[in-house]
Amino acid sequence: MDRRPASIEKCIDPRLTARVDDACESFIESVWKRSNGLALRISPVDAGVVERPGRTRFDLRVSNDPLQIGGPLRCSANSLPILDQSLGLVVLDRTGVMGLAVQDALVTEALRMLADDGHLLVIDYNPLGWLGLKAKRRGLILASTAARIRRVLRASDLEHIETDHRLWWPPLPSSWLNRCSVGLERIGQRLWPALGSIYAVSGRKRGNNVILIPLGQRSLQHNLMTTAGSMRRAN
């Protein structure tokens, strides 16, 4: 059974799907190794549990009609049964192919579940890249641009927002891309980096940084508000 999102699947040569998946995994691994606690990945691609030394990630699959989650959890995508501020990393992997409304709803849920100092990672197809342009010519669903995702994360009060691209493919036939993709990657990083076919935007949720440290009986109205993490950063 093919579990890939049909809208983009029609545009990708089957021999190139593995390269797209590897690019997305590289984005996830680079952020996941910097995140503490449990991780959650939501995508229209696959579901399961991924283990790393000292780390666990739950992969959930979202479907658009109806907006349901499958995998280790089965529920509505608008109300995941996960506690507030309980996850160190939330990944939205290629959910934009399902429409902006779905993606925005998932961003809202991700921010609710994300713990202080946790990371949100949004991965999607670049509508200005080779895959996005090919999808547009066929009248298929397009993802958000990286610039729009950056604006959404900034408006959500996330910090340290970073953007990265992969798969700098020019508009060539799939057979050529499959044969020459390694060389094209090296050239594309220098000539057309903005047209990477896959992008990733990540941001970190600001820590609360508030615990009460009494400074004596006469100072109870002027207590110091801080955390161990902020004290370490100050040192």
C-alpha positions as CSV (number, residue, x, y, z in Angstrom):
1,M,0.0,0.0,0.0
2,D,1.4,3.4,-1.1
3,R,1.4,5.7,1.9
4,R,3.0,8.8,0.3
5,P,1.0,12.0,-0.2
6,A,-0.6,11.6,-3.6
7,S,-0.3,15.3,-4.7
8,I,3.5,15.3,-4.7
9,E,4.0,11.6,-5.5
10,K,2.7,12.2,-9.0
11,C,5.6,14.6,-9.6
12,I,8.5,12.5,-8.2
13,D,10.2,9.6,-10.1
14,P,10.1,6.6,-7.8
15,R,13.9,6.4,-8.0
16,L,14.1,9.9,-6.4
17,T,11.7,9.4,-3.5
18,A,14.5,7.8,-1.4
19,R,16.6,10.9,-1.9
20,V,13.7,13.1,-0.7
21,D,13.2,11.0,2.4
22,D,16.9,11.0,3.2
23,A,17.0,14.8,2.9
24,C,14.1,15.1,5.4
25,E,15.7,12.6,7.8
26,S,18.9,14.7,7.7
27,F,17.0,17.8,8.7
28,I,15.3,15.9,11.6
29,E,18.5,14.3,12.9
30,S,20.4,17.7,13.0
31,V,17.7,19.2,15.3
32,W,16.8,16.0,17.2
33,K,20.3,15.6,18.6
34,R,20.1,19.1,20.2
35,S,16.6,18.4,21.7
36,N,15.9,17.0,25.1
37,G,13.0,14.8,26.1
38,L,10.5,12.9,23.9
39,A,10.1,13.8,20.2
40,L,7.0,13.7,17.9
41,R,6.9,13.7,14.1
42,I,3.7,14.3,12.2
43,S,3.6,13.6,8.5
44,P,1.4,12.2,5.7
45,V,4.1,9.6,4.9
46,D,4.5,7.0,7.6
47,A,4.1,6.1,11.2
48,G,6.0,4.2,13.9
49,V,8.5,4.6,16.7
50,V,12.2,5.5,16.1
51,E,14.8,4.8,18.8
52,R,18.2,6.4,19.3
53,P,20.5,6.0,22.3
54,G,18.7,7.9,25.1
55,R,16.1,9.3,22.7
56,T,12.7,8.2,21.5
57,R,10.6,9.7,18.6
58,F,7.0,8.8,17.9
59,D,6.0,9.1,14.2
60,L,2.3,9.8,13.5
61,R,0.6,9.8,10.1
62,V,-2.0,12.5,9.4
63,S,-4.7,12.1,6.7
64,N,-6.6,15.0,5.3
65,D,-10.1,13.5,4.9
66,P,-11.0,13.4,7.7
67,L,-8.3,15.2,9.6
68,Q,-7.2,12.1,11.5
69,I,-4.0,10.9,13.1
70,G,-2.8,7.3,12.8
71,G,0.1,5.2,14.1
72,P,1.0,4.9,17.8
73,L,-1.9,7.3,18.5
74,R,-5.3,7.4,16.8
75,C,-7.2,10.6,17.2
76,S,-8.1,13.9,15.6
77,A,-5.2,16.1,14.5
78,N,-6.9,19.1,16.1
79,S,-6.8,17.6,19.6
80,L,-3.9,15.3,20.2
81,P,-4.1,13.6,23.6
82,I,-0.7,14.8,24.7
83,L,0.0,16.9,27.7
84,D,0.9,20.6,27.3
85,Q,4.6,21.4,27.3
86,S,5.6,17.7,27.4
87,L,7.8,17.3,24.2
88,G,11.3,18.4,23.5
89,L,10.9,18.3,19.7
90,V,7.9,18.4,17.4
91,V,8.4,17.8,13.6
92,L,5.9,18.7,11.0
93,D,7.2,16.8,8.0
94,R,5.7,17.7,4.6
95,T,2.2,18.5,6.0
96,G,1.9,21.5,3.8
97,V,0.8,19.3,0.9
98,M,-2.5,18.9,2.8
99,G,-3.3,22.6,2.7
100,L,-2.4,25.7,4.7
101,A,-5.4,25.3,7.1
102,V,-4.2,21.8,8.1
103,Q,-0.6,23.0,8.5
104,D,-1.6,26.0,10.6
105,A,-3.8,23.8,12.9
106,L,-0.9,21.4,13.4
107,V,1.5,24.3,14.2
108,T,-1.0,25.4,16.9
109,E,-1.1,21.9,18.4
110,A,2.7,21.6,18.2
111,L,3.2,24.9,20.1
112,R,0.9,23.7,22.8
113,M,2.7,20.4,23.3
114,L,6.2,21.9,23.1
115,A,8.1,22.2,26.4
116,D,10.2,25.3,27.3
117,D,13.4,25.4,25.3
118,G,11.9,22.7,23.0
119,H,12.3,22.9,19.2
120,L,9.7,23.0,16.4
121,L,10.8,21.9,13.0
122,V,8.8,22.4,9.8
123,I,9.9,20.5,6.7
124,D,8.2,20.9,3.3
125,Y,8.5,21.2,-0.4
126,N,9.7,24.5,-1.8
127,P,7.0,25.8,-4.2
128,L,9.8,27.6,-6.1
129,G,12.0,24.5,-6.3
130,W,11.9,21.8,-9.0
131,L,9.3,19.6,-7.3
132,G,7.1,22.6,-6.4
133,L,7.2,24.1,-9.9
134,K,6.4,20.7,-11.4
135,A,3.5,20.3,-9.1
136,K,2.2,23.7,-10.0
137,R,2.2,22.9,-13.7
138,R,0.1,19.9,-12.9
139,G,-2.3,21.9,-10.8
140,L,-1.5,20.0,-7.6
141,I,-1.5,21.2,-4.0
142,L,1.5,23.4,-3.1
143,A,3.2,23.8,0.2
144,S,4.0,27.0,2.0
145,T,7.1,29.0,1.3
146,A,9.9,29.0,3.8
147,A,9.4,32.7,4.2
148,R,5.8,32.2,5.3
149,I,6.8,29.5,7.8
150,R,9.4,31.9,9.3
151,R,6.7,34.5,9.8
152,V,4.4,32.0,11.5
153,L,7.2,30.9,13.9
154,R,8.2,34.5,14.7
155,A,4.5,35.4,15.3
156,S,4.4,32.4,17.7
157,D,7.2,33.9,19.7
158,L,9.8,31.3,18.9
159,E,13.4,32.3,18.8
160,H,16.6,31.2,17.1
161,I,14.8,30.6,13.8
162,E,16.9,28.9,11.2
163,T,16.3,27.9,7.6
164,D,18.1,25.2,5.5
165,H,17.6,23.7,2.1
166,R,18.3,20.5,0.3
167,L,18.1,19.0,-3.2
168,W,19.1,21.9,-5.4
169,W,17.6,20.4,-8.6
170,P,17.2,22.4,-11.8
171,P,14.2,21.6,-14.0
172,L,15.6,18.6,-15.8
173,P,14.0,15.2,-16.6
174,S,13.8,12.8,-13.7
175,S,16.2,10.3,-15.4
176,W,18.9,13.0,-15.6
177,L,18.3,14.0,-12.0
178,N,18.6,10.4,-10.8
179,R,21.8,10.0,-12.7
180,C,23.5,13.3,-11.9
181,S,21.9,14.4,-8.6
182,V,25.2,14.2,-6.6
183,G,27.0,16.6,-9.0
184,L,24.0,18.8,-9.2
185,E,23.8,19.1,-5.4
186,R,27.4,20.4,-5.3
187,I,26.8,22.9,-8.1
188,G,23.4,23.9,-6.8
189,Q,24.6,24.8,-3.3
190,R,26.6,27.6,-4.9
191,L,24.4,28.7,-7.9
192,W,20.8,28.4,-6.9
193,P,20.6,27.7,-3.1
194,A,17.2,29.5,-2.8
195,L,15.7,26.9,-5.2
196,G,16.3,23.8,-3.0
197,S,13.4,21.4,-3.5
198,I,13.1,20.7,0.2
199,Y,13.4,23.3,3.0
200,A,13.4,23.1,6.8
201,V,12.6,26.0,9.2
202,S,13.3,25.4,13.0
203,G,12.7,27.5,16.0
204,R,13.1,27.2,19.8
205,K,10.4,27.9,22.3
206,R,11.4,30.4,24.9
207,G,11.9,29.1,28.4
208,N,9.7,30.3,31.2
209,N,12.7,30.9,33.4
210,V,10.8,31.5,36.6
211,I,11.3,29.8,40.0
212,L,11.1,31.5,43.4
213,I,14.2,31.8,45.4
214,P,13.5,33.6,48.8
215,L,16.3,35.9,50.0
216,G,15.3,36.1,53.6
217,Q,12.4,37.3,55.8
218,R,12.8,41.0,54.9
219,S,13.2,40.4,51.2
220,L,10.1,38.2,50.4
221,Q,8.5,41.0,48.4
222,H,11.7,41.3,46.2
223,N,12.4,37.7,45.4
224,L,14.8,36.7,42.6
225,M,13.2,35.1,39.6
226,T,15.6,32.8,37.7
227,T,16.3,29.2,36.7
228,A,19.3,27.0,36.9
229,G,19.5,27.1,33.1
230,S,19.5,30.9,32.9
231,M,22.1,31.0,35.7
232,R,24.4,28.7,33.7
233,R,24.0,30.9,30.7
234,A,24.8,34.0,32.7
235,N,27.9,32.4,34.0
